[in-house]
C-alpha cells in the first residue's frame, strides 16, 4: 500500500494532524539556527495554522461527507 492510499484511509482530522506534524517538523528544522526555543514556537504556530487550514479545506471542499441538511 502506498502512502497516498494509506493517507486517504485516514479521517479528515487524522490527515490534518499528519500534515500539521510534518509542517511543524520541517519548520523546526529550517529555523533551528535561530535557537531551539524560537524554532519550537514557530513550528507550533505554523503547524497549528497549516493543520487547521488543511482540516477546514478538507471539510469544505470534499464531497465525501454526508449532507448536513
C-alpha positions as CSV (number, residue, x, y, z in Angstrom):
1,X,0.0,0.0,0.0
2,X,1.4,3.4,-1.0
3,X,1.5,6.5,1.2
4,X,-1.3,8.1,-0.8
5,X,-3.7,5.2,-0.3
6,X,-2.8,4.9,3.4
7,X,-3.4,8.7,3.8
8,X,-6.8,8.5,2.1
9,X,-8.0,5.9,4.6
10,X,-7.4,8.3,7.5
11,X,-10.1,10.6,8.8
12,X,-10.1,14.3,8.0
13,X,-8.8,15.0,11.4
14,X,-6.1,12.4,11.0
15,X,-5.0,13.8,7.7
16,X,-4.8,17.3,9.1
17,X,-2.8,16.1,12.1
18,X,-0.3,14.2,10.0
19,X,0.1,17.3,7.7
20,X,0.5,19.6,10.8
21,X,3.2,17.4,12.3
22,X,5.1,17.3,9.0
23,X,4.9,21.1,8.7
24,X,6.0,21.6,12.3
25,X,9.0,19.2,11.9
26,X,10.1,21.0,8.7
27,X,9.6,24.4,10.2
28,X,11.6,23.5,13.3
29,X,14.4,22.1,11.2
30,X,14.6,25.2,9.0
31,X,14.5,27.6,11.9
32,X,16.8,25.8,14.3
33,X,19.7,28.1,13.6
34,X,17.7,30.9,15.3
35,X,17.6,28.9,18.5
36,X,15.6,25.9,19.7
37,X,13.0,27.9,21.6
38,X,12.3,30.2,18.7
39,X,12.2,27.3,16.3
40,X,9.8,25.3,18.5
41,X,7.5,28.3,18.9
42,X,7.5,29.0,15.2
43,X,6.9,25.3,14.5
44,X,3.9,25.1,16.9
45,X,2.3,28.2,15.4
46,X,3.0,27.1,11.8
47,X,1.8,23.5,12.4
48,X,-1.4,24.7,14.1
49,X,-2.3,27.2,11.3
50,X,-1.5,24.8,8.5
51,X,-3.2,21.8,10.1
52,X,-6.3,23.9,10.8
53,X,-6.4,25.3,7.3
54,X,-6.0,21.8,5.8
55,X,-8.7,20.4,8.0
56,X,-11.2,23.2,7.2
57,X,-10.3,22.8,3.5
58,X,-11.0,19.1,3.6
59,X,-14.3,19.6,5.4
60,X,-15.5,22.3,2.9
61,X,-14.2,21.1,-0.4
62,X,-14.6,17.3,-0.1
63,X,-17.8,15.8,-1.5
64,X,-17.4,12.5,0.5
65,X,-19.0,14.0,3.6
66,X,-22.7,13.4,4.4
67,X,-25.1,16.3,3.6
68,X,-25.8,18.3,6.7
69,X,-29.3,19.5,5.7
